[in-house]
Amino acid sequence: MMDADLSTVLQIEQSAQVSPWSRLSFEEALTSDYLCRVLCCEQQVLAYHICSSVLDELQILNVVVAPSVQGLGLGHRLLQDVLELAAARDCNKLFLEVRLSNLKAQNLYRQWQFEQIAVRKQYYSTPNGTREDALVFLRQRDN
């Protein structure tokens, strides 16, 4: 992901997320030590992920596929890329949080052998001002 991708990334983020990241959040991710990757087809950004690694752990912060191309396997391609990044950085534990209401994402993560290990009560904000629980998932990478 580069600065030039941010306009498209923001459009996807706003169309796909209940509480989208701001442009500033993406800019900070690009200038920090985060792993920011886009998935493109014919030079068009269709999906992206943002991760952070510390020691032997990788935290998946954001995984998004444009609504117009959801269901075509791009989420699987993103997770394959995440696993390759984890291996390259010798990260053996992969963590993420997912909204309780996001059943599609939960199903995807379970297909990739992530297991729910905890619940973070009222973790996510919602547009109507309420809070939503997050499920915490973990995947131990095969060595």
Buried (B, 14 or more C-beta within 10 A) or exposed (E): BEEEBBEBBBEBBEEBEEEBBEEEBBEEBBEEEBBBBBBEEEEEBBBBBBBBBEEEBBBBBBBBBBEEBBEEEBBEBBBEBBBEBBBEBEBBBBBBBBBBEBEEBBEBBEEBBBEEEEEEEEBBEEEEEEEBBBBBBBBEBEE
